[in-house]
């Protein structure tokens, strides 16, 4: 039985989509939020500004945008996350936006993860976002050197065709990943 003092929680809180206490802290900074959302096979990065009538998206990048630049690898790994962050950061700099705060939502904060690869890409574009250097992935992670190392280990154990079956099916050579990351990075920075 409900008492007279029962208060219904917000719908988005009940659905575990919004943490209102964390959102309020981010909004008090009066800076746009860099919102990073990771999905199974893609990454979305948006720069969002609060307005009383509703949030406004100032800049946005999705990992699918990398396909137009020649990316043929997975769209949810660390190199693609780095490039997606770099793309969003370049768009923000083009709109004269230099500062933001990081909003990871309900994602777990894990050092060297995809979320922090996106952050590193945004930082490399020249934006200022408060962070700790320890959480950012190394250059080996963002260039794909770690993926290449893993692929060579799997070739020795005859697990390559099973683990990287999608690359085998589409005749994608993983040995070119570092070169491709650098080429696409240069294309993004030239925009």
Steps between C-alpha positions, in 0.01 A plus 500: 500500500636844406525771760413864446870583476591252226694659213522330164858488366578636157442254216860516373627431852274194530622374162865552612565738212585818695684557825356838595747569784797454265328697224442794735871507593596508133248774421629721784832532316323715233708328232377276219508126572702260288264203498653165403277200445644163407293232334596149400619590150518879501576815695314831514661823619298818546567843642179604674404834655226527759196715426193521727272391213727208411863415431657620174755293307784729391716238327474130440704212359418135457748223430309422176635833367845336487387274215476805273866572580612147408481313835444128438548364851263451793310815603502432874868442576753740654655634175156578355398659832809722489428607142132567579604719794748683278228558239260642759775717648585647158130579445488674841813703425341602169211644699741684735424277800807435716375377840268222612444252781495124453167317535528121482147430624458157655816359335755359738815703535777261398856615435616466133142425385322605182343798680839640591629434148223734381610753763860476377387569144304806611799624702733451202273726297584784740202510736533549876323237710589434866650150532781297655776389260513153662164395353587568136605207278855486369608581146529124434129459575378795292709412194394133501841356585344292779242353259777412254700334780196298604437394140857370461465300823174351375662405169758296693222316687281453188223709655527791256227380261261450790567825688538726196258316270326819386832645380585174322156492336539855364871462409613770745870487583551580868868571440401836347302624802771735631551657158123536452455664841768756411348569155151556638637712784668726243179520293304607811757761602509648146126571517 
